[in-house]
């Protein structure tokens, strides 16, 4: 499962807040160990128009993403 969140300073470290909905979907509880893969998010403005040359219907892509998130 992938989520997008922001880094926040906690003392001399950084942390992330995981939405409770994501934790519920994976049946995770406080204190459990998890593996986090970190990637820098691309600005949304950079993505606009990037699918034109692919010949893909953007609405279908959005619908597929929403369907995956709800599974």
HELIX and SHEET records of a PDB file:
HELIX    1   1 UNK A   20  UNK A   25  1                                   6    
HELIX    2   2 UNK A   44  UNK A   47  1                                   4    
HELIX    3   3 UNK A   52  UNK A   54  5                                   3    
HELIX    4   4 UNK A   58  UNK A   70  1                                  13    
SHEET    1   A 2 UNK A   7  UNK A  10  0                                        
SHEET    2   A 2 UNK A  13  UNK A  16 -1                                        
END                                                                             
